[in-house]
């Protein structure tokens, strides 16, 4: 059974760094893209970017390029989303998901990690 | 850049048919996927490649895509279908994934 298990909720202050994780199981992790999606409070879904763990090919949506870092460690089947300096506007739920096929449809999702940034 | 336009809300009585649209110039040339998201839960894929249904999704859910509009149709709507629905495409030319703004389906 495919599962994506995300790390727990975080409360941080502006300017702090953060790295959240998404651990995959039930399939061959290096062979599938992993993506990250942001959902700000009361708002819609926003695609942030994807990584292919097999060769670490990473692609960011224009709105998130330079704002976050997506990485993966295929030795432990885990993908990461990282911020070097958080802002209050980073407060959101973050989902990892496994896009596949030629249309990048996400067939499996993590449960989400709530990140709260407040002074 | 992609702009997928969805109506903010759609209301339907139980047992009737709900239609949720997703508009973009020439969207018919792309594959459209649809997700259902209930409050406090992760999204769930309900339609992919315009009209295919993942296993476990009721046949009441169907999709179509032509010219400038893709449509998610939910037949014999039930109270449990109340949720936010999002369309999604991958734009091959820009290599970007885009979501629509979402539609809140209310079952009256």
HADDOCK unambig.tbl for C-alpha pairs under 7 A between the chains (distance, minus, plus):
assign (segid A and resid 44 and name CA) (segid B and resid 101 and name CA) 5.76 0.50 0.50
assign (segid A and resid 44 and name CA) (segid B and resid 102 and name CA) 6.07 0.50 0.50
assign (segid A and resid 45 and name CA) (segid B and resid 99 and name CA) 6.44 0.50 0.50
assign (segid A and resid 46 and name CA) (segid B and resid 99 and name CA) 6.44 0.50 0.50
assign (segid A and resid 47 and name CA) (segid B and resid 97 and name CA) 6.37 0.50 0.50
assign (segid A and resid 47 and name CA) (segid B and resid 98 and name CA) 6.42 0.50 0.50
assign (segid A and resid 61 and name CA) (segid B and resid 96 and name CA) 6.35 0.50 0.50
assign (segid A and resid 103 and name CA) (segid B and resid 31 and name CA) 6.05 0.50 0.50
assign (segid A and resid 103 and name CA) (segid B and resid 89 and name CA) 6.82 0.50 0.50
assign (segid A and resid 103 and name CA) (segid B and resid 90 and name CA) 5.59 0.50 0.50
assign (segid A and resid 104 and name CA) (segid B and resid 90 and name CA) 6.32 0.50 0.50
assign (segid A and resid 105 and name CA) (segid B and resid 33 and name CA) 6.33 0.50 0.50
assign (segid A and resid 105 and name CA) (segid B and resid 48 and name CA) 6.62 0.50 0.50
assign (segid A and resid 106 and name CA) (segid B and resid 45 and name CA) 6.80 0.50 0.50
assign (segid A and resid 107 and name CA) (segid B and resid 45 and name CA) 6.03 0.50 0.50
assign (segid A and resid 109 and name CA) (segid B and resid 42 and name CA) 6.67 0.50 0.50
assign (segid A and resid 111 and name CA) (segid B and resid 42 and name CA) 5.65 0.50 0.50
assign (segid A and resid 112 and name CA) (segid B and resid 42 and name CA) 6.75 0.50 0.50
